Amino acid sequence: MGEETQIARAARKQAIRRKAQRRHSHFYERFSHWSFCNHADAEPIRWHRERWMLAGTAMLITALSGFIIPAWASAMRPDPAPAAHTMLPLALPKALPTTVHAPTVEDWHIVQVQPGQTLSDIFQSQGLSLTDLQRVMDEARDAKALHNIHPGQEFDFLLGSDGSLRGIRFDKDESNRAIVRFDGDKPTMTAQTREVERREHVVHGSIDSSLFAAGSKAGMSNAMVLKLAELFKYDIDFVQDLREGDSFTVIYDDVYRDGAYLHEGEIVAAEFVNQGDRYTAYRFKKDDGSYGWFSEDGRPIQKSFLRIPVDFTRISSQFSAARMHPILGRMRAHQGVDYAAPTGTPIHAAGDGVVKFKGWMNGYGNFVIIQHNSSISTAYGHMSKFANVKLGQHVSQGSVIGFVGMTGLATGPHLHYEFRVNNVQRDPQKVTLPKPEPLPGVQLAKFKSQVVQPQLARLKALDANVKLARASGRNDD
Ligand SMILES: [Zn+2]
């Protein structure tokens, strides 16, 4: 009992210390984009901010005494001052007195994993032996966190006055902390659940120069903007299709642990209006426990087929009923599209399917056919070589099946791509691609009532606010 409260007290103290540290680092992470949005000399200012943070109390006293400040102020650039002031309230929270009451304080030593370090390096740096490491491993053998350590991860050590290992604690995963103690009758491992919380943000942006600029203006990190672009990449070509006036509304979350920022979360719901067309994506936890993103009608965001299965430089020949064949020198239908690309460029499976043919085919050279369902197949010709796929193998959309070349009848390296419906070639650029199947009945109903309805209301509410703000002439959008 006594030991338990002691552990709890120590843990609380630890949590407070970490909270302060994390808030601190969170600040820089969140606002790091300022440094490249603004001027290049932001770096030294940030250093000053950091010192303000670390020396919070000392600076406060200094500020109160009031006579050193003018000297400092002249040494610093004046413009960042407002930002620095907003930092002060972030210094240690009200909970501080609880640590003062703690009668005994265990001196846990926090060690942060450096790049290239192994767990045994860390143990040795604490004057511990491989036997100690083995004891920990024996006690916490199911903890994956010990088998795959990464830089930045923390291990806290409790050492006896003789330098012997009395305890170690570490994060097993995002929300679970393991505490292994060796100072009792026998080794013990206890788990401590940490409060993990997702905080949501609702933002709206309007494109005037670039997606990144708009995202940044709306308060999104570049990583979150990339996630947004990734969600809509099947519908919108962000390089060619984006127009001034396009807009987006996004609900996304950030992950906090014990009240401190831990890492970026995911997009919960998003709406993108591109050239007047509206696209939506909602996160939904499927019956199998995995998450997926679905449009408002419950169809997966990811389409069944990639329109173009290769990163091409130009279209060297379109689909046509009849054209002059460049090698044969006579009129012949061209039943696919030729995408010119350098030899060796990877070719991707346009959709999920099974490899129905892999080998040499007259004219086509090295050739692959993928059967996607009972009626649709796609074909890929002139490959320089095949990827490591076997006949009959299942391939998923986007997986590499071969590489661009000019085997067979070809005048230069390109992919000859065919889209066949019931073995008849259709124009891959124009054929209506089948829509992916929506969620099955029960899940669809759940998706609509539990996800779309509430999230759509939030998206609409923000849209309405933005419009209202525009109408009333506020220019803070
Ligand atoms: Zn061709």
Boltz pocket constraint, residues with backbone or C-beta under 6 A from the ligand:
constraints:
  - pocket:
      binder: B
      contacts: [[A, 317], [A, 334], [A, 336], [A, 337], [A, 338], [A, 415], [A, 416], [A, 417]]
      max_distance: 6.0
